[in-house]
């Protein structure tokens, strides 16, 4: 089956269409930190996923979590594969490994080559930091 790209497909369909390759080839341990950084996974998710015994069980738990939490887009997931250098899996999925697409959990995305403009990179870091700060403040706010 041909793999559809990024915005042409939602995450649930992407996982369903590529489930065998993803469960057999996904390096779960290396991709989890990136997905936590992108705010699509949390620490309890990591603990639950890594508590599974086999690589296939860990991959299945990760994929189920991504399908059901609704925070991950196909672009974020593909970028995570690129960032963790899972080139063999990208090739098996029919996805080129030349450009990176960054997209946060809020759905904003931008495409760049391997090196990002330093000003744009700083802006992204600042935006992410401010969002993280307010996420923490809002979750710990007590009236």
C-alpha positions in Angstrom: 0.0 0.0 0.0 1.4 3.4 -0.9 2.0 5.7 2.1 0.3 9.1 2.0 2.2 12.1 3.3 1.7 14.6 6.2 -1.4 16.7 5.8 -3.0 14.2 3.3 -3.6 11.8 6.2 -4.5 12.0 9.8 -2.5 10.2 12.5 -4.9 7.4 13.1 -5.0 6.5 9.4 -1.2 6.9 9.1 -0.6 4.4 11.9 -3.2 2.0 10.6 -1.7 2.1 7.1 1.8 1.5 8.4 1.2 -0.5 11.6 3.3 -3.6 10.7 6.4 -1.5 9.7 6.0 0.8 12.6 5.7 -1.9 15.2 8.6 -4.0 13.8 11.1 -1.2 13.0 10.3 1.8 15.3 13.1 2.7 17.8 10.7 3.6 20.6 13.4 4.5 23.2 15.0 7.1 21.0 11.8 8.7 19.8 10.1 9.2 23.2 12.2 12.1 24.4 11.5 14.0 21.2 7.8 13.4 21.5 7.8 14.6 25.1 9.7 17.7 24.0 7.0 18.3 21.3 4.3 18.0 24.0 2.6 15.0 22.5 3.7 12.6 25.2 4.0 13.0 29.0 6.1 11.3 31.6 3.3 8.8 32.6 3.0 7.9 28.9 6.7 7.2 28.8 6.6 5.0 31.9 3.6 3.0 30.6 5.2 2.5 27.2 8.6 1.5 28.5 7.1 -0.9 31.0 6.2 -3.2 28.1 8.6 -6.1 27.6 9.2 -6.5 23.8 10.1 -3.8 21.3 6.9 -4.6 19.4 4.8 -4.2 22.6 6.5 -0.9 23.3 5.9 0.3 19.7 2.2 -0.8 19.8 1.6 1.0 23.1 3.3 4.2 21.8 1.2 4.1 18.6 -2.0 3.4 20.5 -1.2 6.4 22.8 -0.5 8.7 19.8 -3.7 7.6 18.1 -5.9 8.2 21.1 -4.4 11.3 22.7 -4.9 13.4 19.5 -1.9 15.6 20.2 0.4 14.2 17.5 0.2 15.0 13.8 1.8 13.0 11.0 4.2 15.8 10.4 5.4 15.8 14.0 5.8 12.1 14.0 7.8 12.1 10.7 10.0 14.9 12.0 10.6 12.8 15.1 11.7 9.9 12.9 14.1 12.2 11.1 15.4 13.8 14.3 16.1 10.3 15.8 17.8 9.2 12.5 15.4 6.3 11.8 16.2 6.5 8.1 15.6 2.8 7.4 12.1 3.1 8.7 11.5 6.4 6.8 12.7 4.6 3.6 10.4 1.6 4.3 7.5 4.1 4.7 8.4 5.8 1.4 9.1 9.1 3.1 12.1 11.1 1.9 14.6 12.1 4.5 15.9 15.4 3.0 13.7 18.1 4.5 12.4 18.4 8.1 9.0 19.6 8.9 8.5 20.9 12.4 5.1 21.1 13.8 4.2 21.6 17.5 1.2 20.0 19.3 -0.7 23.2 18.5 -0.7 22.3 14.8 1.6 25.2 13.6 4.1 23.9 11.2 7.0 25.1 9.1 9.2 23.4 6.6 13.0 23.9 6.4 16.1 22.3 5.2 18.5 20.7 7.7 19.7 24.1 9.0 17.1 26.6 10.2 17.6 30.3 10.2 19.1 31.3 13.6 16.5 34.0 14.2 13.6 31.7 13.4 15.2 29.0 15.6 15.4 31.5 18.5 11.8 32.6 17.9 10.6 29.0 18.0 12.6 28.3 21.2 11.1 31.4 22.8 7.6 30.6 21.7 8.0 27.1 23.0 9.4 28.3 26.3 6.6 30.8 26.9 4.0 28.2 26.1 5.6 25.7 28.5 5.7 28.4 31.2 2.0 29.2 30.9 1.1 25.5 30.6 2.8 24.9 34.0 1.3 28.1 35.5 -2.2 27.2 34.4 -2.0 23.6 35.6 -0.7 24.7 39.1 -3.0 27.7 39.5 -5.1 27.5 42.7 -7.8 30.1 43.2 
